[in-house]
Amino acid sequence: MSVKLRHGESQDALLKRFRKEVIKDRILSTYRKNRWFVSKSETRRLAKQRATRKANRKTTHRYY
């Protein structure tokens, strides 16, 4: 990831633009996700849990 300094751009603006690019490319989230090894079975189990929670949220009606 690299960002080139534009003519007349301040260091703060350059840093802000760099942070936006990092967030857009999901670099930090990918890094955090890959910090620890997770087995395939664990990944499948977590995905199943997420799908179950998502399905429950869709079927549960909230009345206010």
Secondary structure, DSSP 8 states (H G I E B T S, - for coil): ------TT--HHHHHHHHHHHHHHTTHHHHHHHTSS---HHHHHHHHHHHHHHHHHHHH-----
